[in-house]
Amino acid sequence: MSLRRILATAIVVATSWNMPAVAGEVVVSAAASLTNAFKELASNYEKDHADTKIVSSFAASDVLLQQIIHGAPADIFASADQKAMDKAVGAGVIDSESRTDFVRNEIVLIVPADDKHGVTSLADLNNSAITRVAFGNPATVPVGRYTQASLEKTGDWDVVKNKEVTGQNVRQVLDYVARGEVDAGFVFATDAAIMNDKVKVVQRLVSSTPVLYPIALVKRDGRSPQAADFLNYVLSAQGQAVLSKYGFARP
């Protein structure tokens, strides 16, 4: 799917959300790689706050950003990189004072668990038998931007680009590798960990910029009064323990 169609879809969906969030709901727009951790964070928070419902939306950070810009009633935005959050600040849709980096991640090269090509490092991607390598679309997906920057630094980008299969979020890339539809792929370490029975990590990449995730309150009329409390829970020792459980490190 083209970038134009992805963003057009995001805009159509967002502009159809004309109603404000329901009272007692906190709407969280979070990067796809946060899916498992944030579902548990939401569940734990709701147990201690019976009057609050956490409603989560997971997708590529740039897609979520476009939804927020075009009126989606989000209360919190959690991005997988600084670029998407910087754009949100530039668009005036984020409370800049609430912005903070809350977790750190890594980019890894993965292959199917039953890899038949013997891939053990980036160098093996030069092998002519390796024809399909998946990574997030750098135009819209943070993991793709991190991957491109890292591979440009090591001189491997052209090789990988010639064998590209782009995913519209990191979980799509993970699924491609897990199902053996590609020979290798680049995902966040936390994503690889949730499918360690179907994929294996063969190399950790050195990122040219730290893989830090920022989170912030969305600036909008009608923002949930409980949003700040949930954000503080994510940043708390209890919240960080859940994030650590899913492989995220402290920033």
N, C-alpha and C positions, 0 to 999 in steps of 0.2 A: 504494500500500500504506500502511495506517495506521501511526502510530508504535507502537501497541500490538502489531500483527502483526510489525513489524520487530524490536522488542525481544524478543518471544516467540520468534521464529525464532532470534535470536542466543543466547538462553538455552538453547533446545533443543540447538542445535549445540554450545554450550560445555559443557553438562552431559554430553554424550555423549563428551567427551574425558576419560575417567577415567584414562587411562594417562599417566605422566609422559613428557616429551619423551625421545626416544632419545638415548643417550649420544653425545656428539660433535655434537649438533645445537643450534643456537641459533635459537629461535623468535622472530621479530620481527613484532609487530603494528604496522602503519604506515598512516597516512592514505593514502587513495586517490591523492592528488596526488603522493605520493612513489614511486609504482609504478615508473616507468622508472628513476629515479635509484637506488632501493634494489636493483633487480634487478642493476644494474651493480656497485654496491657489494658485493653478495653474491658475484657472480662473481669480482670482483677479489680479495676476501678469501679465497675458497676456493682460488684459485690459489696463494696463499702459505701456506695452512693446510690441507694435504691431509687432515688428520684431523678437519676441522670442516665441517659442512654448515649453511648458513644457510637456514632455512625461513621464508618470508615470507607474511604474510596481510595483504591490503589491503582496506580498506573505510572507511566513514565513521568518524571518530574515536569518536563516541558508541557506535556499534555495537561496535567493538573493545573499548571500555571495558566495556560490559556483558558481553562474552564473558570478559574478564579477571576481572571481579568474580565471575562465576559459575563460575570454575574452569578456564578455558582455560589450557593450560600455556605461556603466553607468557613470554619472558625479557626482552624489551625492548618498550616502548611508545613510539611516536613519533606525537604528535598534531599536528593542523594548527592548533590554537588552545589558549590557556591554560585555557579553561573546562573542556574535557574532561580535561586533566591535573589541574586543581584538584579535579575530582570524583574522579579516581583517587587522589589524595593523601588526600582526605577519606574515601574508602572503605578506606584502609589497605592498598592493593595496590601501592603504589609506594615504592621506596627514595628518599625525599625528597632525601637528600644527593647522589644521582646525577643529579638533575634539572637540565637545562641547556637554554637556547635554542640551537639549532644552525643554523637558517636563517631567512631572511626572504623574504616573498613579497609580491605585490600582487593586488588584485582588479581585473578588467578587464571591460568590456562588449564582447561579441563578437557578430558576425552571421555568417551563412553567407557563404562566399567569393563566391557569386553573388547576394548581397543585391539584391533588386529594389525595396526600399523607400527606399533612399538614407539609411539610418541613419548619422549621423555623430557623435551625442552622445546623452546622456540625454534631452535636450529632445525629440528625435525620437520617443521612445517614447510621447509624447502623441498621435501621429498615429493616427487611427481605423483606418488600414490595418494597424497593428501590433496583433495580437490575442493573440499567445502569446509570453510572455517567461519563460524558464526560469531557475531559481536553486535552490540547494540548500535542502532543508527546514531552516529555522532551528532546529527542535526537536532535530535530530540531526546536522546537517552544519555544520562550522565555516564553510565558504565562504558558507553561507546566513546565518549569524549576522553575519559581516562585511558581507555585502551589505545586509542589513536595517539595520544600524547606520549604514552609509554613506549609504544612501538616505533614512533618516529625517533625517539631518543636512542633506541637500540639499533635502529636501521632495519627493522623488520616490517615496517608498515606496508611497503610496496608489495612484498611477498603475500602478506595476509590480505591486502586489499584486492589482489588479483583472484583470490579464492573466496571472496566475501559472500556470506549469507546474512543479511541484516535482520535483527529482531527489533520489534517496536517497544520492548521493555526487556529487562534482564531476565525475567522469568520465562519469556518466550525463547530466549537464547538457551537457557538452562534446559528447557523441554526439548529443543532441537538435539542437543547433545545426549540427553538421557534416553531419547528414543532412537539414537543412532542415525538420525537423519543428516548429520554432518560429522566430519571426522574430528573436529575439535572446536572449542569455543572459549570466549573470554567472559567471565562473570565475576560478581563479587564473591569473596571467600565465604560469606554468610549464606549465599544461595547454594554454592556447591555443598555446603555442610548439610543442608536439609535433604539432599539426594545422594548421600555418600554411598548408597548401595547401587546407584545407577551411573554415577560419574566418578571419576577420580582426578584429583589435582596433580598436575605434573610439574607446574612451576608457578611461583609467585612473582608478579611483576613489580619492579621498582617504579613507583608512580612519580612523575615529574612534579606533581603537586600532591599534598596530603589528601587522602580520601576522607574528607570530613563532611558530615551531614549537618546542615543547619535546620533549625525549627523556629517557627515564629507564629504569632497571632495574626490572623487576617484582619485588615482594617476595613470594616464595613458596618453600616447601620444594622442593628439587630443582632450583632454578634452575641453568641451565647454567654451569659454571665459565668457559666461554669468552665468556659474554655481555658482561662488562665489557670484555674486549679488543676485541670487535667494536664496542661503543659508542665506545671510544676511537679506533678506526679511523675511524668516521664523523666524529668531531670533529677528526681529524688533518688535516694539510695535504693528504695524498693523498685523503682522503675528501671534504674540502671542494672539491677540484678537480673531483671527479666531480659533486657537487651543483651547482657553478657551471656546469658543462657543460650542465645541464638547466635553467638559468635562475634557480636559487636564489641569493640574496645572503647574505653573512655577516650575522649578527644585529647 
